[in-house]
Structure formats: structure tokens, C-alpha cells
Amino acid sequence: MIEVTLTKEFIELYALLKLESLAASGGEAKFFIAEGNVRVNGVVETRKRKKIIAGDTVEFAGETLIIKAE
């Protein structure tokens, strides 16, 4: 489990995967999302620019990201 603290109101899903080094690039992150490999709050998410906010949970590649506010 990885805790991620937001410095802004939200982060886009693809940017979060890139930021946490779960994807090598934004393009790779978008590919993983489009393929249905990412879950947000337990539901498969295919929107690359989905706004991730404090309280959300993101699951990808065997990792769970817990999103917190600053």
C-alpha cells in the first residue's frame, strides 16, 4: 500500500500512475487505463483524465494507492 498526498485539489489518473512510477510515461499510463487494468474505488476505470481526489483508492499492477489531502 502506497500513501499519496495531494498538493492540489485533484490529480488526473494517468498523471498519478506516471508520478508514482507505475508507468514509464504518460502514454504508457493511458494505455494501461484504456486496457481496463486500473481500478478506482474498486471499479474498473477507463477514463484517462479521471480526477483522483483525497479519499480515493487506486489499484494497479499489484499496488494499492491511498490518496490523502495535504
Buried (B, 14 or more C-beta within 10 A) or exposed (E): EEEBEBEEEBBBBBBBBBBBEBBEEBEBBBBBBEEEBBBBEEEEBEEBEBEBEBEBBBBBEEEEBBBEEE
